[in-house]
Amino acid sequence: MSTTSTSDPAGTPGSDVELTADRPVVHRGLGLGWPVFAALQEPALRQREDRPVEVEDAEGRTVTARLSEVLDELSAPDPRGLYLRHQLVSEFDPGLWALVPRGVRRHNWLSALPEDVRPDWAWVMIGAAGTRSPMHVDVAASAAWNLLCAGRKRWAFHPRRRAEEWHLLPAGCAGDDRGAEPVELVQEPGDVVVTPSGWAHEVVNLTGTVSITANFVNGGNLDFALRYFDLVGDEASRDLLTAVGASFGHR
């Protein structure tokens, strides 16, 4: 089994980017120079131990498959529809996270929390053509970035008010997003897509794909997250985020 380097790619080309946005945005080619992009190419993945992984099948059921079976789906003419969609980076290979540029990782204020309470919000995703993530809003009012390492994805985004209408957000959470309209885009290898907090979205893999994604909270979406936790009555999460924000000078 090969292992990834744990060197910290500070100063990596494309690492200096603002990851907070009021609207969905795609940064074309931003991640082509990220070390994690190279580490998640299919030849590198095939050098890993061929271990069992938990995947979704075409019916959305959780099944066990070998990693090699999932990789075979990337170019299969008639794929079975396997999707490695909930694979934590920390369980797949913790060294991969160090290959994400420090300038990107620093955008998540929650990384300052002690390890025992820090959310584990980074995933590797490998899926066949036609697999998808159904319409949803990201976990706990967070935003997210997604680096596509291989293949093509189609994204469809809907504003917070629509998410609230669909009961994906609690009533009163959307705030004033008048003027925000749905967004559709196609993501290519090396592109980084940023999903704002509270935007409903679904994603379809147009071809076999490999990607890495992480959720984050920082000054750009902290107020939205606080409003969300107020509305759902989660005082512990609200107090924790308030303390995190204060440590970064957020008032």
Disulfide bonds with the S-S distance in Angstrom:
none
